[in-house]
Amino acid sequence: MFDTYFCKTLDGLAPVDDIASEVLSAYGAGEILRIRIYKDRNPRHHRLFFALLACIFANQEKYLSKEALRFAITVQAGWVDEIRLSGDRVALKPKSIAWARMDQHEFKDFYGAALRAIPELLPQFSGVDIEEMLITGGADAPWSF
């Protein structure tokens, strides 16, 4: 099994290169294939999240490191694995948001949940358009992307 790329067209999926064409030609018309749809991460969206993190960190005093802030946002956003401990206790472990661990659809969901989590953790951001704050921060801002 290996990855190959197709483009969504009005008529369905079309191979984007010779390798994809060769793969597709190995199957007959009407054959049912299982396909895993994966949309590569958008690097700009990825950078936007880390710029958002830097912007929030620079405008708060509750968290002592960006890593602690990212941990708190990830947990508050519900992007966690639950670990059952003794005595009915549960530990929450943030899921990885590493590039290779999430496709763009998953990252988009996480990003939206993170935006909702920020004012829950830091009430001074309630009612603030955080993305607009990033955009108007200027090119010299430490959180520019």
Helices and strands as residue ranges (DSSP letters): E 6-9, E 12-15, H 18-25, H 43-58, H 66-76, E 80-84, G 86-88, E 90-94, G 99-101, H 104-121, G 123-125, H 130-135
